């Protein structure tokens, strides 16, 4: 497919150009919600976007990066990526890695290695799962879901840091992400005589609500708190402004995937993160 890449650091210009593509497929939700978060932030750092449009002006592929996170791409399995990388690297180099739906991320990783001579490795494979109706746990645990309180921000930052460490996510300060969720009323706690689990939720985009991250401290695990919290957050979203919920789960963790399957989530695609070696930067995976 013939398409022309255009780069911009204007999140509103990107949204106007890429909107039909971002809303077209569930696989595009992560990139779409990150772009929405950038537009809604009054203190955003450097960020770069790209859209590839065909001869009719229709968006076919898109990319963005919010340092220190890797480049994120969608739609590049059908669009040449060498022109994207050649222009991107003039403004933002080196890249720590790339993430996206499996075919898109692999295409960019291969092109980056070819252009730069850097090494590349598949760092993480995640299942992209969705549901339209929640199957509540048959044996719900004690407690209830509630929004996190302002005074609990320190606890949630600590838990976010622990979650990232366990998931192998490096780079980036967790505090801005936690505070942003709390400001949107999208940071939740399962409370059983005190906080025992937390679940976040992204902005709803194209009637899809992405659930996560999900974290239960080790001392509170194997009691069903995480499962109940995810079910409750998903149901709250479906009762509100979402027609569908989705989440990403590490394919190396079949236990978590089994829990989500019992709640009604079904895999529809894979998201792959590649690390670039010899680029001079470590890979911080997108949370």
C-alpha positions as CSV (number, residue, x, y, z in Angstrom):
1,X,0.0,0.0,0.0
2,X,1.3,3.5,-0.9
3,X,1.0,5.9,2.0
4,X,2.8,9.0,3.1
5,X,4.0,9.5,6.7
6,X,3.6,12.9,8.4
7,X,5.2,13.7,11.8
8,X,3.9,16.2,14.3
9,X,4.3,17.1,18.0
10,X,0.8,18.5,18.1
11,X,-1.6,15.9,19.9
12,X,-4.7,17.7,18.6
13,X,-3.5,17.6,14.9
14,X,-2.7,13.9,15.4
15,X,-6.1,13.2,16.8
16,X,-7.8,15.0,13.9
17,X,-5.8,13.0,11.3
18,X,-5.8,9.6,13.0
19,X,-9.3,9.5,14.6
20,X,-10.9,7.1,12.1
21,X,-8.0,4.7,12.4
22,X,-7.8,4.8,16.2
23,X,-11.5,3.9,16.5
24,X,-11.5,1.3,13.8
25,X,-10.1,-1.7,15.7
26,X,-9.8,-2.9,19.3
27,X,-6.1,-3.5,18.7
28,X,-5.7,0.3,18.4
29,X,-7.1,1.1,21.9
30,X,-3.8,1.4,23.8
31,X,-2.3,3.9,21.4
32,X,-5.6,5.8,21.2
33,X,-6.0,6.2,25.0
34,X,-2.4,7.2,25.4
35,X,-2.9,9.9,22.8
36,X,-6.0,11.0,24.6
37,X,-4.1,11.2,27.9
38,X,-1.5,13.4,26.2
39,X,-4.2,15.8,25.0
40,X,-5.7,15.9,28.4
41,X,-2.5,16.7,30.2
42,X,-1.4,20.2,31.1
43,X,2.1,19.1,32.0
44,X,3.0,16.8,29.1
45,X,6.7,16.3,28.2
46,X,8.1,15.9,24.7
47,X,6.0,13.7,22.5
48,X,6.0,12.8,18.9
49,X,3.3,11.4,16.6
50,X,3.1,10.1,13.1
51,X,0.2,9.2,10.7
52,X,0.5,7.5,7.3
53,X,-2.3,8.5,4.9
54,X,-3.1,6.9,1.5
55,X,-3.8,8.8,-1.7
56,X,-7.3,9.5,-0.6
57,X,-6.2,11.0,2.7
58,X,-7.4,8.1,4.7
59,X,-5.2,7.2,7.8
60,X,-3.7,3.7,7.4
61,X,-1.1,3.6,10.1
62,X,0.0,5.6,13.1
63,X,2.8,5.9,15.7
64,X,3.6,7.8,18.8
65,X,6.2,8.0,21.6
66,X,6.1,9.6,25.0
67,X,9.7,9.2,26.4
68,X,11.0,7.2,28.1
69,X,8.5,4.7,26.8
70,X,9.1,2.9,23.5
71,X,7.6,3.7,20.1
72,X,4.1,2.4,19.7
73,X,2.7,1.5,16.3
74,X,-0.5,0.4,14.7
75,X,-1.4,-0.5,11.1
76,X,2.2,-0.8,9.9
77,X,1.8,-4.4,8.7
78,X,0.3,-2.9,5.5
79,X,2.3,0.3,5.2
80,X,6.1,0.6,4.5
81,X,7.8,1.6,7.8
82,X,11.3,2.5,6.5
83,X,10.2,6.0,5.6
84,X,8.7,6.4,9.1
85,X,11.9,5.4,10.8
86,X,14.1,7.4,8.6
87,X,12.2,10.6,9.5
88,X,11.6,9.6,13.1
89,X,15.3,9.0,13.8
90,X,16.1,12.5,12.6
91,X,14.1,13.8,15.6
92,X,14.1,11.0,18.2
93,X,17.1,8.7,18.4
94,X,18.0,6.2,19.7
95,X,14.8,4.3,20.3
96,X,14.7,1.8,23.2
97,X,12.1,-0.4,21.5
98,X,8.8,-0.7,19.9
99,X,5.4,-2.1,20.9
100,X,2.2,-2.8,19.0
101,X,0.0,-5.5,17.5
102,X,2.2,-8.4,16.6
103,X,2.6,-7.8,12.8
104,X,3.0,-4.1,13.2
105,X,5.6,-4.2,15.9
106,X,7.6,-6.9,14.2
107,X,7.7,-4.9,10.9
108,X,9.1,-1.9,12.7
109,X,11.6,-3.9,14.7
110,X,12.9,-5.6,11.6
111,X,13.2,-2.2,9.8
112,X,14.9,-0.6,12.7
113,X,17.5,-3.4,12.9
114,X,18.1,-3.1,9.1
115,X,18.5,0.7,9.2
116,X,20.6,1.0,12.4
117,X,22.4,-2.3,12.8
118,X,21.0,-2.5,16.3
119,X,20.0,-5.8,17.8
120,X,16.4,-6.7,18.6
121,X,14.6,-9.2,20.8
122,X,11.0,-10.0,21.6
123,X,10.8,-8.8,25.2
124,X,7.1,-9.5,26.0
125,X,4.0,-11.0,24.5
126,X,0.6,-10.0,25.8
127,X,-2.8,-11.3,25.0
128,X,-5.3,-8.6,24.1
129,X,-8.7,-9.7,25.5
130,X,-12.2,-8.3,25.5
131,X,-15.6,-8.9,26.9
132,X,-19.1,-7.4,26.5
133,X,-20.7,-9.2,29.5
134,X,-19.0,-9.9,32.8
135,X,-19.2,-13.4,34.4
136,X,-19.0,-12.5,38.1
137,X,-16.8,-14.8,40.3
138,X,-18.9,-17.7,41.7
139,X,-17.3,-17.3,45.1
140,X,-16.7,-13.6,45.6
141,X,-14.3,-12.6,48.4
142,X,-15.1,-10.4,51.3
143,X,-15.0,-6.7,50.8
144,X,-16.1,-4.2,48.2
145,X,-14.8,-2.1,45.3
146,X,-14.4,1.6,45.9
147,X,-12.5,4.6,44.4
148,X,-9.1,5.2,45.9
149,X,-9.0,8.1,48.4
150,X,-6.7,11.1,48.1
151,X,-4.7,10.1,51.1
152,X,-4.0,6.7,49.5
153,X,-1.9,8.1,46.6
154,X,1.4,7.1,48.3
155,X,0.2,3.5,48.7
156,X,-0.9,3.3,45.1
157,X,2.4,4.7,43.9
158,X,4.2,2.1,46.0
159,X,2.0,-0.7,44.5
160,X,2.5,0.7,41.0
161,X,6.2,0.5,41.5
162,X,5.9,-3.1,42.7
163,X,3.7,-4.0,39.8
164,X,6.1,-2.7,37.3
165,X,9.0,-4.5,38.9
166,X,7.2,-7.8,38.8
167,X,6.1,-7.3,35.2
168,X,9.7,-6.3,34.1
169,X,8.6,-2.8,33.2
170,X,11.6,-0.4,33.6
171,X,11.9,3.3,33.3
172,X,9.6,6.1,34.1
173,X,8.2,7.5,37.3
174,X,4.9,5.8,38.3
175,X,3.6,8.8,40.2
176,X,2.2,10.8,37.2
177,X,0.3,7.8,36.0
178,X,-1.2,7.1,39.4
179,X,-2.1,10.7,40.0
180,X,-3.7,11.0,36.6
181,X,-5.9,8.0,37.2
182,X,-7.0,9.3,40.6
183,X,-7.9,12.7,39.1
184,X,-10.1,11.0,36.6
185,X,-11.7,8.8,39.2
186,X,-10.2,5.8,37.5
187,X,-8.1,4.3,40.4
188,X,-9.9,1.6,42.3
189,X,-9.3,-0.4,45.5
190,X,-10.8,-3.6,46.7
191,X,-11.3,-3.0,50.4
192,X,-11.5,-5.8,52.9
193,X,-11.0,-4.0,56.2
194,X,-8.4,-2.0,54.4
195,X,-6.9,-1.9,50.9
196,X,-5.9,-5.3,49.5
197,X,-5.9,-4.9,45.7
198,X,-5.9,-2.1,43.1
199,X,-7.2,-1.9,39.6
200,X,-6.9,1.1,37.2
201,X,-9.0,2.0,34.2
202,X,-8.0,4.0,31.0
203,X,-10.2,6.6,29.4
204,X,-13.1,5.1,27.4
205,X,-12.4,5.5,23.7
206,X,-14.8,4.5,21.0
207,X,-17.1,2.9,23.7
208,X,-14.2,0.7,24.8
209,X,-12.9,0.8,28.4
210,X,-9.4,-0.7,29.0
211,X,-9.0,-2.3,32.5
212,X,-5.6,-2.3,34.2
213,X,-3.1,-2.3,35.7
214,X,-4.1,-4.9,38.2
215,X,-2.0,-5.5,41.3
216,X,-2.5,-7.5,44.5
217,X,0.4,-7.4,47.1
218,X,1.8,-10.9,47.7
219,X,0.4,-11.2,51.2
220,X,-3.2,-10.7,49.9
221,X,-3.0,-13.1,46.9
222,X,-4.9,-16.3,46.2
223,X,-8.1,-15.0,47.9
224,X,-9.9,-13.8,44.8
225,X,-9.4,-10.1,45.4
226,X,-8.0,-9.4,41.9
227,X,-10.6,-11.3,40.1
228,X,-13.4,-9.6,42.0
229,X,-11.9,-6.2,41.5
230,X,-11.5,-6.6,37.7
231,X,-15.1,-7.9,37.4
232,X,-16.4,-5.0,39.4
233,X,-14.4,-2.4,37.4
234,X,-15.5,-3.9,34.1
235,X,-19.1,-4.0,35.2
236,X,-19.0,-0.4,36.3
237,X,-17.6,0.6,32.9
238,X,-20.3,-1.4,31.1
239,X,-23.0,0.2,33.2
240,X,-21.5,3.6,32.3
241,X,-20.0,4.8,29.0
242,X,-18.6,1.6,27.6
243,X,-20.0,-1.1,25.4
244,X,-17.0,-3.3,25.7
245,X,-14.0,-3.8,28.0
246,X,-10.5,-4.9,27.2
247,X,-7.3,-5.7,28.9
248,X,-3.8,-7.0,28.2
249,X,-2.3,-9.9,30.1
250,X,1.2,-11.4,30.0
251,X,1.1,-14.6,28.0
252,X,3.9,-15.9,30.2
253,X,1.5,-15.8,33.1
254,X,-1.2,-18.4,32.3
255,X,-2.7,-18.1,35.8
256,X,-3.8,-14.5,35.2
257,X,-5.1,-15.3,31.7
258,X,-7.2,-18.1,33.2
259,X,-8.7,-15.8,35.7
260,X,-9.7,-13.3,33.1
261,X,-11.1,-16.0,30.9
262,X,-13.4,-17.1,33.7
263,X,-14.7,-13.5,34.0
264,X,-15.7,-13.6,30.3
265,X,-12.6,-12.1,28.6
266,X,-11.6,-13.7,25.3
267,X,-8.3,-13.1,23.4
268,X,-8.6,-11.4,20.0
269,X,-5.0,-10.5,19.2
270,X,-1.5,-10.3,20.6
271,X,0.6,-7.2,21.5
272,X,4.3,-7.6,21.2
273,X,7.1,-5.5,22.8
274,X,10.6,-5.6,21.2
275,X,13.7,-4.3,22.9
276,X,16.5,-2.8,20.8
277,X,20.0,-3.7,21.9
278,X,23.0,-1.5,21.1
279,X,20.8,1.5,20.9
280,X,22.3,3.0,24.0
281,X,19.0,2.9,26.0
282,X,17.2,0.3,28.0
283,X,13.7,-0.8,27.2
284,X,10.9,0.7,29.3
285,X,7.8,-1.3,28.4
286,X,4.5,0.5,28.1
287,X,2.4,-0.2,31.2
